[in-house]
Amino acid sequence: MPDALLTAFGLVFDPYVLAVIAGASIFGLFVGAIPGLTATMATALLVPVTFFMEPVPAIAAIVTATAMAIFAGDIPGCLVRMPGTPASAAYTDEAYAMTRKGQAEVALGAGLVFSVLGGIFGSVVLVLAAPALAEVALRFSSFEYFWLVALGLTCAVFISTNDPLKGLISLFLGLGVSLAGLDNPSGYPRLTFGSTELLGGVSFIPAMIGMFAVSEIIRWASEPDAPAFKVQRSIGNVFTGMWKMTVAYRWPLVRGSTVGTLIGALPGAGADIAAWISYAMSKRLSKTPEKFGTGHPEGIVESGASNNAALSGAWIPALVFGIPGDSITAIVIGVLYMKGMNPGPTIFMNNAPQLYAVFIVFFLANLLMVPFGWAAIKAAKQILRMPRNIMMPIILLFCIVGAFAINNTAAGVTIMLVFGIVAFLMESNGFPVAPAILGMVLGALLEDTFVSSMIKADGSLLGFFSRPISATLGVAAILVWFAPLLMRTLRRWQAPAA
């Protein structure tokens, strides 16, 4: 092992590999910061380039670019309420509220620092516990995934700051949208209204861009006299106060990193679900839940750490069993086979130096996120100095380009505009947008896992409690759903005695 580790350091700290990592960092930051161009797209765009590389620089480019892209999605989300990646959507409203209060530096600094810490935590777990965690992840069937998604959807109530009922209505709207497309399992078209563009369902990225960014543009156009941002004249230091924040929110940081790594290790889950669950958990367990939604950094700390930890977690089943943890590692597995690093238990014996080099790259990529992320924030912060009558049309142009780029059709732009109008009407009447986004993210997975589970159980609902992990998750979900009712009943019983 010492010889393999020494060889791995030599492979990573080669000038060519370091140059590739630096280039991939800039590329990942650029792609992640543009709405519509996700971390998965960054990986896909890098694959043709990796054909001409050795295994270590090829994998290093992908690892670095995806880590940077997930963080970079926070930047436009914070500054102009336009999340660059779906993983950033969970706490976009929180970060944007901080920007409107003149605290953009704090929000971006928290996003950067805790993304780095979460990524390092996930990398440590990847190195130390990959085989054990992968074995647990393989025990998850459709029954367990159904309950995990159900718990994720429960987040809609927790992230609805003022009115849980309106949060539920918004959630069901998102779930309804997720039903559009071909019916599962019969393949019969539903909610397509005769449009062939909707046979594959409503494209999530254009809908997300519309509900966050376009709705904000409509609001600006309808309220021309609204006060502009409180922009600081000096850029300032985004790292100011981060140590105090780390100490103050140390448990949310640990919790978010742990949850992100565990969810990332589940095949098909990924950083998006991890961020939503961690944000809701942060609000639920916070000592000051009333501050959430008003520009409070606690949720950013936990969910920011979670989505970057999930990136490392997703590599656990990919490396150990060749089973992708998310869409990014699905692409990575193909690259690994192409480079002769066949995923599976034997990779630890047959390709030990290259594997250790990949582990080193994970740590290096997260550490490099500090200087590269700082530079990206400093450049992007200038956006707030731009007059809003110039900035908003430019944002709309980027929205149109991002929505069109998903499938290269005008349907994406139409979806974006429709959902922008819907989101504007929802927010004007006090309905939160985030639960609807959550419903669209998890709706298809909820239906797929439910249908698969019912087929396996021959239509018996008891099948959802027939396995130990599934039964545990099911009981936990039901307790969470009925906890408010039980607490209210207990208070009524205790009132006469008092």
N, C-alpha and C positions, 0 to 999 in steps of 0.2 A: 504493500500500500504506500509506504513512503516514497518509493521510486516512482510509482504511478502518479502520486500527487505532485512530485517535483517535475515530472514530465508535463503534467497538466498546466502548471504555472508557466513553464516555458512555452507551451502552445498558446496560452492566452496573452502573455505579455510580449508577444512578437509584434514589431512595429506595424506590420500589415494588418494583423488582427485588431490592434488598437485603433488603427485608422478606419477599419470597417465599423467598429463599435461607435466611433465618433460620428461617422457619416449616418449610421442607422439611427443614432440618437436624434440628429437634426431632422431626418426624414420622419421618424415617429412623432416628434413634436409637431411637425407641420401637418401631417395627416390627421392626428388626433384633434387638433385645434379647429379643423374645418368640419362643420356639421355635415353628416352624411357619409364622411370617409372614416369608417370605424377602424378599430385595432385589427379586426379580422381582415379588412380590406388592405391594411398596411402589410399584413403577413402575406396575403395573396399576391400583392404587387411585388414583394421581394423574392418570391419563389423563382421566377425566371432568372433573376440575378444570381441566385445561389447555385445555379447549374454550373457556373464557372469557378466555384470556390471549393476549398477543402472543407471537410466536415465542421471543424471548430469555428472558422469565421462565418460559415453559412448559418449555423445554429445561433452563433453570437449575434448576428445581424437581426434575426427574428426575435430573440429574447429581448434585446435592447429596444428595438423599434416598438414592440407591443407594450413594454413597461412604460415607455415615454408617451405612447399614444393614449393609454388609459389615464395617465395624469393630465396630459394636455387637454383632454376633454373637459376638464374642470375650468379652464381659462375662459373660453367664451361663455360657458354657463354662468360663471360668476360675474363677468363684466357686462354681458348683454342678454342674459337669460336664454342662451342658445347652446345647450349642452353638445359638446363635440362628439361624445360617445354615449351609448345607452347606459353604461355603468355610471356616468356622471349625472344622469337625470334624477336619481333618487334625492340628491341634496342640492339641485340647481336653485330651487326657490329659496332655500336657506342662505346659500352663498350670495344670491342676487339681492336678497334683503339686506345683507351686510354691506354690499356695494352701495345701495341706496342710502345707507346710513353713513357713508363715507369711510367704510372699513374694508375696502376691497383688498388692501394689503394683508390684513389679518386673515381674511378668508382664503386668499391665494397662498399665503404662507402656511396656513394650517393644512390646506390641501397638499402642498408640496412635502412638507416635513412628515406628515403622518402617512402619506403614500409611501415614502421612503421607508419609514419604520415598519409599516405593514408588509411591504415587499421583502424586507430583510427577515422579518419573522417567518413569513411563508417559505423563504429560501432555506432558513435553518431547519424548519420542519421537513422540507423536501429532502435535505441531505440526511437527516437523522432518522426519519420515520417513514420514508417512502414505502417500503414493502408492507409494513403493518397497516398503514392507512389505506393503501390500495386494496388490501384484502378485505377491509371493512367496507370500502366503497363498492366492491363487487357483490356484496350481499344485498345491495339495494335493488329491489325489483320494482315493477310498476306500482305495487301497493305502497311501498315506502315513498316513492316519488310523488304519489298522489297526496299523501299527508304532508310532505315537505312543501309542495306547491300550495296546499290549503293553508298551511301556516304562513307562507309568504303572502297570500292574499289577505290574511288577517291583518297584515301590516297596514292595509287601507284605513282601518279604523284608527290605528295608533298615529298615523301620519296626518290624519284630519284634525287640524288644530282646534277648530271651534265647534264643529257640528258633526259628530260621528254618523248621523243619519244621512247627511248630504255626502259624506265620504263614501258610504255604502252605495248610494245612488250613482255616484260617479264611477265607483268600481264596477257596478253592473253594466253601466254604459260601455266601459272598456271591454268587459267580458262579451257583451253583445257584438261589439265590433270584431272581436277575435273569432266569432263564429262564421264570418263571411268566408266563402271559398267552397271547397269540396267537402262534403259531409264525411265524417269518419264513422264507420269503416266503409260505407256503401259507395262513396265517391260521387254522391249526387250534389249538384250545385245548389247552394243556399245563400240567400242574401246577396246575390250577385247582380240582381236587377237587369239581367241579360247582358252584362258587361263581361267580356272575356278577360279584361284586365284584372277583375276581382276573383277569377277562378283560383288563383294562388293565395287569396286572402288579401287583407288590407296591409300594405307594406308599412312596417312599424316605424322605420326611420323617418320617412316624410311626415307621417302622422305626429311623431314626437317633435320634429322641427316646427310643424304648424302650431301645435298646442303650446309650445313654449315661446318660440321666437315670433311667429306671425301674429299671435294674439297680443304680444307686447307692442308690435308695430301698429296694430289696429288701435290699441289703447292710446298710444302716443298721438295717432292721427285724430282720434276722437276727443282728446284732451290737450289741445295745443298749448294751453296755458299752464299745464302741470309743471311743477318745479323740477329742474334738472337735478342730476346727481350732485352730491357734495364731494367734489373732486379736490384731493389734496394737491397743492402746488408742487410739492417735492415728491419724488417717487418713494423715498423712504426705504427702510430696510424690512423686507418681508419676514426676516427671521427674528425681529424684535418681539419679545414676549413668548416665543415658542417654548422655551424651557419651562417657564411657569405654566404654560398650557399643558405641557407634557406631564408635569407633576400633578396638576389639578385634574386632568382627565386620563390618568394612567390606567384606571380600570376599563373605561370605554375603549382605550387603545388596545389593551390586551384582549378584551372581549371581541372587538371588531376583527383583530388580526386572527384570532382563533376561529371565529365563525367563518370568516372569509376563506381560510385555508381548508377547513372541513367541507364547506359547500363547494369550493373549487375542486376538491378531490372527487366529488360525485360526478360521474360521467353525465354530461349534458346540462349541468347546472350553470356554472360560470359566474363571472364577476357581476353581471347585471343583477341576478337574484341575490347574491351576497350583499351587494350595496343596499338594496331595498330592505332586506331583512335586518341588517345591522342598523340602518337609520331608524327603523321602527322600534327596534330593541332599545336603542339609545334613548328615544323619547319615552318609552314605557318605563325604563328603569332609572331615568334621570330624577334628580332631586328638584329640578326646576322645569318640568315638562311644559309649563305655560309659556316659556320663552321660545320654544321651538316654533319656527315659522316667522319669527320676528327678526331674525338675524343673529342666531345663537351658534357658536362654533362647535358645541359638543357633538351634534349630529354629524358635522363634517369630519371631525376627528375619527369617529368610529366607522362611518361608512367609507371614508377615504382610505383608511387603513385596510378595511375589509376587501375592497375591490382589487387592490394591488396584491394583497395576500392570496386572493383567489387565483391570480395568474400563476403563481408558483404552485399552488395546490393542484391546479388542472394538469400539471406535468406529472403528478404522481402516478395516476393510472396509465398515462400515456407511455411513460418510460418503463414501468414495471410489467404491464400487461399488454401494451399496445392498444389500449382503449382510450379514445380521446375524452378529455375532461370537458372540453368546450370546442367551439368552432375553430379557434386558433390552433389548438393541439391536434385537431383533425388534419389540418394542413401540415403541421410539423411532422406528424407520423410519416407522411409520404416523403418528406425531405430526409428523415432519418433513414428510411429504407433505401432511398436513392444514394445516400452517402455511406451505406454499408453498416450503419449503426442500428441494426435491427432491434426494435423495442422488445422487451421481455425480460425474464429473470436472468438470462444469460448475458445481457448487456453489461452487467456489473463485472463479469469475468472476461468477456471477449473484447470489450471496448472501455476498460477501466480508465485509462488516461484521458480519452476524449470525453467520457462521462463526467469525470472530475473537473475537466475544463469547462463543461457546461455549467456545473454547479458554481464554479468561480465566477463565470460570466453573470450569473444571476445576482451575486453580491455586487459585482462591479457595476452592473447596469443600474442597480438601485442607488449606489453611492454617486454615480455620475449624474443621476437625476437632480442632485442638489445644485451643482453649477449650471447645468444645461437648463433645468427648470427655472432657476433664478433669472437667467438671461432671457428666456421666453416670456416670463412674467413681466420683466422690465420693459421688453419691447411691446408686449400686448397692452400694458397699462396705459400707453399713449392713446388707446382707443377712447378712453373716457374724457380726454381733452378735446375731442372732436365735437363740434356743434351737432346737436341731435338731428337737426333738419338735413344734415349731410350724412350723419352716421346711419340713420334708419333706412334710407334707400339703399345704401351699400349693404347693410345687413340683409335686406330683402333680396338683393341680388345674389348674395351668398346662399341664402335659403333656397332660392330657385335652382341654383347650380347644384347644391347638395342633394336636393330632392330628385332632380333629373338624373343625377349620376348613379343612383341606386340601380335602376333597371334600364336607363337610357330611353325612357318614354315620358311623354307628357303627363301620363296618368299619375306619376309621382308628384308632379307639381300641383295637379288638381286635388289630390288627397291632402297635400300640405295646406292648400288654401282653405279647403272645406273644414279641416280640423282646426285651423287657426280661427275661423269664424265661430265654430262650436265652442272652442276653449274661451274665447272672448266673452261669449254669451254666458257660459258657465260661471266664469269668475265674476262677471258683473252681477250675478245673482247669488253669489256666496258659495258656489260649488267648487271644491278644490280640483285641480287638474291632475295632480300626482296619482290619486287612486285610479283614474281612468287609464293613465299610462301603464300602471302596474297591471291592470286587468288585461290590457293588450299584450303585455310581455308574457304573462303567465297563462292566459286563457287557453291557448292551443295546447300547451303542455298539460294543463288540468284535464282537458277533454281526452287527450290521447291516453294519459295514464288511467283515467277512469274507465274508458272503453276497454282498454287492454286488460285491466284488472277484473272487470265484470265478465269478460270472456273466459279468463283463467278460472274464475270462481263459479262459473256456470250460473251467473246472475244472482249469486248470493252475496249480500252486503257483509255477511260475517267473514268473508274472505279477506276483507280489509283489516281484520284483527287476528288473522290466522298465523301470522309470523311475529316473532318477538319484537323486532325493530319496528315493524309496521304497527303492532298493537301499542307500543310505547308512544310512537309519534301520534297515533290516532287519539289515544287518551289525552295526550298533552294538548292537541289541537282542540278537542272538545272542552277541556277544562278552560282553555283560553277564551273560547267562544262564550261559555256560560259563567265565567268568573264574575263579570259585573252583576249578573242576575243573582248569583249566589251571595255575593257580598251585600247586595241591597236587602236580600231576604234575611241574612244574619243580623243586619243592623236593625231591621224591624222587630226581630225576636228579642234582641237585647235592649231595645228602647223601653219596654214596660218594666223590665227588671231594674233598669237604671232609675 
